[in-house]
Amino acid sequence: MKKRLGVLMVFALLHLTLSSVGQVKSDIENQNKKGNAVFLVITDNAAIGVENAVKVANIAKSQAPKSAVVKLNRDDAANSGLIKDYEVTRVPVPFILVISAKGNVAGGYPADGLNPDLLVQAIPSPKQDEAIEALDASKPCFFVISKQGFADKSKVVADCKTAGSKIPSNPAIIEIDFDDSRETAFLKRIGVEKINDKTITVVANATGQITGNFEGSTDVSKLTAAANTVPKSGGCCPGGSGSSGCAPKK
């Protein structure tokens, strides 16, 4: 009986350990499945101001209906994988990461003195979220911007596909409806504030820098060259993290 009880106790302890491992990751994934962004409050055992950090995150949550707040203790060994993935081993804690609805890191800020509005503003639009995912995989992006009924859109998309087939990194083609109000701010940040009667293609290289802007059907060689261009500075596709690109700050 004692032996059996001992086995049961070991099993229970093992179950408890396995349950705790990946709990934060599971919480984030569950929120993402609901279509929610996550304000991830990163702390450690010595962090000061954790309650205030959580308060800031909750204020941001109240301003962004499709969001949630999750805490992560950097000193908990169960979280080591996430700490490595998010590259937050050395950030000052408390620190708040903005995780998009697709699970991408969209921004990150020290919590001390942080304005909750910055967290809300860092939540990417659906199309910016696609861009972050592509750029995080070191893929250039072709943003195809049009309106419903534009006759040239299919040709422009075909041009982008042809250009992409010539680039080993397999660029992402991200189609954006100019009239989608969710994308207005993102379009402005990539330099598209108005559109006439032709589809616009904006090209970002693999680091998130804007390298081309074309109206209507464009020579494939120009699209390919733009995707492969690495400018010295400027012309960046802004990201929510305060970095100079669509991709999350590294």
Number of C-alpha atoms within 10 A of each C-alpha: 6 7 8 9 10 11 12 12 12 12 12 12 12 12 12 11 12 12 11 15 17 16 14 18 15 12 16 24 18 12 21 21 13 11 15 23 30 30 29 21 25 26 23 16 10 10 14 13 14 20 10 15 25 22 15 23 30 18 17 22 20 14 14 17 10 16 25 21 22 19 18 21 19 21 15 14 11 20 18 16 13 16 19 10 10 16 12 17 14 8 14 16 25 25 24 30 24 30 26 28 25 19 19 21 28 28 26 27 21 16 24 17 10 16 14 19 14 17 27 21 17 20 27 30 19 16 18 26 22 20 28 27 22 22 23 20 14 17 23 31 29 30 24 24 23 24 18 9 8 11 14 15 22 13 14 25 21 13 19 26 17 15 21 22 13 13 15 8 14 16 27 20 20 18 15 20 17 21 12 10 11 14 18 16 16 22 23 12 15 21 15 17 12 9 13 9 13 18 24 27 29 23 30 32 26 24 20 28 27 28 22 19 18 17 16 17 19 16 13 18 13 13 24 23 16 21 26 17 18 16 13 7 7 10 17 21 25 21 26 27 25 16 17 18 25 33 31 25 17 12
